[in-house]
Amino acid sequence: MKTMINIKTDKNLKESAQEVAREIGLPLSTVVNAYLRDFVEKREIRFTAPFKMKPALEKQIKIARNDLKKKRNIAPVFSNAADAIRYLRLQ
């Protein structure tokens, strides 16, 4: 027996989800049913926060990107460990 579930969701989210489902050849209802079955079977739901870098790491990445653009502080590519060690000793 089938039943209807009415939920409220953001219009853009629904349209994006429909597009992704369509791209993989599924109706959105199949995707939602799969999530519901998984929820019932495992009796859990997962929420994750997006990864956020600490300010210090963001600063280091910014410095590294700047160095890369200006071709500073960039080591050459080495074909073996001996060459890499030799390079480091000369620095």
C-alpha positions as protocol buffer text, in pm:
chain_id: "A"
residue {
  index: 1
  type: MET
  ca { x: 0 y: 0 z: 0 }
}
residue {
  index: 2
  type: LYS
  ca { x: 136 y: 347 z: -90 }
}
residue {
  index: 3
  type: THR
  ca { x: 78 y: 671 z: 96 }
}
residue {
  index: 4
  type: MET
  ca { x: 159 y: 1035 z: 29 }
}
residue {
  index: 5
  type: ILE
  ca { x: 396 y: 1246 z: 242 }
}
residue {
  index: 6
  type: ASN
  ca { x: 378 y: 1623 z: 212 }
}
residue {
  index: 7
  type: ILE
  ca { x: 682 y: 1812 z: 333 }
}
residue {
  index: 8
  type: LYS
  ca { x: 796 y: 2171 z: 312 }
}
residue {
  index: 9
  type: THR
  ca { x: 1139 y: 2232 z: 168 }
}
residue {
  index: 10
  type: ASP
  ca { x: 1325 y: 2509 z: -5 }
}
residue {
  index: 11
  type: LYS
  ca { x: 1224 y: 2533 z: -373 }
}
residue {
  index: 12
  type: ASN
  ca { x: 1584 y: 2550 z: -496 }
}
residue {
  index: 13
  type: LEU
  ca { x: 1677 y: 2247 z: -285 }
}
residue {
  index: 14
  type: LYS
  ca { x: 1389 y: 2045 z: -429 }
}
residue {
  index: 15
  type: GLU
  ca { x: 1476 y: 2143 z: -786 }
}
residue {
  index: 16
  type: SER
  ca { x: 1845 y: 2065 z: -733 }
}
residue {
  index: 17
  type: ALA
  ca { x: 1760 y: 1728 z: -579 }
}
residue {
  index: 18
  type: GLN
  ca { x: 1526 y: 1647 z: -868 }
}
residue {
  index: 19
  type: GLU
  ca { x: 1798 y: 1735 z: -1117 }
}
residue {
  index: 20
  type: VAL
  ca { x: 2057 y: 1515 z: -947 }
}
residue {
  index: 21
  type: ALA
  ca { x: 1810 y: 1227 z: -922 }
}
residue {
  index: 22
  type: ARG
  ca { x: 1721 y: 1269 z: -1289 }
}
residue {
  index: 23
  type: GLU
  ca { x: 2093 y: 1267 z: -1382 }
}
residue {
  index: 24
  type: ILE
  ca { x: 2133 y: 926 z: -1220 }
}
residue {
  index: 25
  type: GLY
  ca { x: 1808 y: 802 z: -1370 }
}
residue {
  index: 26
  type: LEU
  ca { x: 1587 y: 799 z: -1062 }
}
residue {
  index: 27
  type: PRO
  ca { x: 1273 y: 982 z: -962 }
}
residue {
  index: 28
  type: LEU
  ca { x: 1315 y: 1193 z: -648 }
}
residue {
  index: 29
  type: SER
  ca { x: 1058 y: 977 z: -468 }
}
residue {
  index: 30
  type: THR
  ca { x: 1291 y: 676 z: -503 }
}
residue {
  index: 31
  type: VAL
  ca { x: 1574 y: 874 z: -344 }
}
residue {
  index: 32
  type: VAL
  ca { x: 1354 y: 993 z: -56 }
}
residue {
  index: 33
  type: ASN
  ca { x: 1222 y: 638 z: 1 }
}
residue {
  index: 34
  type: ALA
  ca { x: 1579 y: 505 z: 13 }
}
residue {
  index: 35
  type: TYR
  ca { x: 1669 y: 761 z: 278 }
}
residue {
  index: 36
  type: LEU
  ca { x: 1356 y: 678 z: 478 }
}
residue {
  index: 37
  type: ARG
  ca { x: 1428 y: 302 z: 462 }
}
residue {
  index: 38
  type: ASP
  ca { x: 1785 y: 366 z: 580 }
}
residue {
  index: 39
  type: PHE
  ca { x: 1656 y: 586 z: 864 }
}
residue {
  index: 40
  type: VAL
  ca { x: 1413 y: 316 z: 981 }
}
residue {
  index: 41
  type: GLU
  ca { x: 1666 y: 35 z: 949 }
}
residue {
  index: 42
  type: LYS
  ca { x: 1954 y: 209 z: 1127 }
}
residue {
  index: 43
  type: ARG
  ca { x: 1744 y: 426 z: 1358 }
}
residue {
  index: 44
  type: GLU
  ca { x: 1988 y: 710 z: 1315 }
}
residue {
  index: 45
  type: ILE
  ca { x: 2027 y: 1029 z: 1123 }
}
residue {
  index: 46
  type: ARG
  ca { x: 2354 y: 1207 z: 1059 }
}
residue {
  index: 47
  type: PHE
  ca { x: 2409 y: 1577 z: 1046 }
}
residue {
  index: 48
  type: THR
  ca { x: 2751 y: 1710 z: 964 }
}
residue {
  index: 49
  type: ALA
  ca { x: 2883 y: 2060 z: 976 }
}
residue {
  index: 50
  type: PRO
  ca { x: 3094 y: 2170 z: 684 }
}
residue {
  index: 51
  type: PHE
  ca { x: 3467 y: 2164 z: 749 }
}
residue {
  index: 52
  type: LYS
  ca { x: 3592 y: 2505 z: 858 }
}
residue {
  index: 53
  type: MET
  ca { x: 3959 y: 2584 z: 872 }
}
residue {
  index: 54
  type: LYS
  ca { x: 4107 y: 2762 z: 1170 }
}
residue {
  index: 55
  type: PRO
  ca { x: 4222 y: 3118 z: 1096 }
}
residue {
  index: 56
  type: ALA
  ca { x: 4589 y: 3021 z: 1138 }
}
residue {
  index: 57
  type: LEU
  ca { x: 4557 y: 2751 z: 871 }
}
residue {
  index: 58
  type: GLU
  ca { x: 4371 y: 2988 z: 637 }
}
residue {
  index: 59
  type: LYS
  ca { x: 4658 y: 3236 z: 680 }
}
residue {
  index: 60
  type: GLN
  ca { x: 4921 y: 2972 z: 602 }
}
residue {
  index: 61
  type: ILE
  ca { x: 4733 y: 2862 z: 290 }
}
residue {
  index: 62
  type: LYS
  ca { x: 4706 y: 3224 z: 174 }
}
residue {
  index: 63
  type: ILE
  ca { x: 5082 y: 3268 z: 219 }
}
residue {
  index: 64
  type: ALA
  ca { x: 5152 y: 2943 z: 31 }
}
residue {
  index: 65
  type: ARG
  ca { x: 4925 y: 3045 z: -258 }
}
residue {
  index: 66
  type: ASN
  ca { x: 5099 y: 3383 z: -278 }
}
residue {
  index: 67
  type: ASP
  ca { x: 5438 y: 3212 z: -281 }
}
residue {
  index: 68
  type: LEU
  ca { x: 5321 y: 2978 z: -555 }
}
residue {
  index: 69
  type: LYS
  ca { x: 5202 y: 3269 z: -770 }
}
residue {
  index: 70
  type: LYS
  ca { x: 5533 y: 3450 z: -721 }
}
residue {
  index: 71
  type: LYS
  ca { x: 5733 y: 3127 z: -759 }
}
residue {
  index: 72
  type: ARG
  ca { x: 5894 y: 3175 z: -416 }
}
residue {
  index: 73
  type: ASN
  ca { x: 5978 y: 2913 z: -156 }
}
residue {
  index: 74
  type: ILE
  ca { x: 5909 y: 2633 z: -403 }
}
residue {
  index: 75
  type: ALA
  ca { x: 6133 y: 2328 z: -399 }
}
residue {
  index: 76
  type: PRO
  ca { x: 6205 y: 2146 z: -726 }
}
residue {
  index: 77
  type: VAL
  ca { x: 6076 y: 1796 z: -799 }
}
residue {
  index: 78
  type: PHE
  ca { x: 6316 y: 1520 z: -699 }
}
residue {
  index: 79
  type: SER
  ca { x: 6345 y: 1175 z: -851 }
}
residue {
  index: 80
  type: ASN
  ca { x: 6501 y: 1022 z: -539 }
}
residue {
  index: 81
  type: ALA
  ca { x: 6547 y: 1087 z: -168 }
}
residue {
  index: 82
  type: ALA
  ca { x: 6923 y: 1148 z: -194 }
}
residue {
  index: 83
  type: ASP
  ca { x: 6868 y: 1447 z: -423 }
}
residue {
  index: 84
  type: ALA
  ca { x: 6603 y: 1586 z: -189 }
}
residue {
  index: 85
  type: ILE
  ca { x: 6833 y: 1555 z: 113 }
}
residue {
  index: 86
  type: ARG
  ca { x: 7119 y: 1717 z: -80 }
}
residue {
  index: 87
  type: TYR
  ca { x: 6889 y: 2007 z: -174 }
}
residue {
  index: 88
  type: LEU
  ca { x: 6776 y: 2054 z: 188 }
}
residue {
  index: 89
  type: ARG
  ca { x: 7133 y: 2055 z: 317 }
}
residue {
  index: 90
  type: LEU
  ca { x: 7225 y: 2332 z: 72 }
}
residue {
  index: 91
  type: GLN
  ca { x: 6941 y: 2556 z: 188 }
}
